[in-house]
């Protein structure tokens, strides 16, 4: 009877330890997911800023090309 009780206590302690380990792992996983989501959100924001800047550069290049085309056309006349 004592051996059986000791076995139950040992099993209970082992299960408690395993549960604590699983809960710790879940907490770490949640923290990692939050860090990844923050990083992805940051990347998305940076991509949006870069896309805007590239659009401005493309518009400036189009204007410069138009001016060069006009100058070339005037030079030919």
C-alpha positions, 0 to 999 in steps of 0.5 A: 500500500505504501509503495502504491502511494509512493508510486502515485505521488511520483506519477503525480509529481512527474505529470505536474513537472511535465505540465509545467514544462508544456506550459512554459513551452507554450508561453515561450511559443506565444512570446516568439509568435508575438515577436515574429508578428511585430517583426512582420508588421515592422517589415510591412510598414517599411515596405509601404514606405519604400514603395511610396519612395519608389513611386516618387522616384519613378514620377521624378524620372518620368518628368525628367524623361519628358523634359529631356524628350522636349529638349531633344525635340527642340534641338532637332527643330 
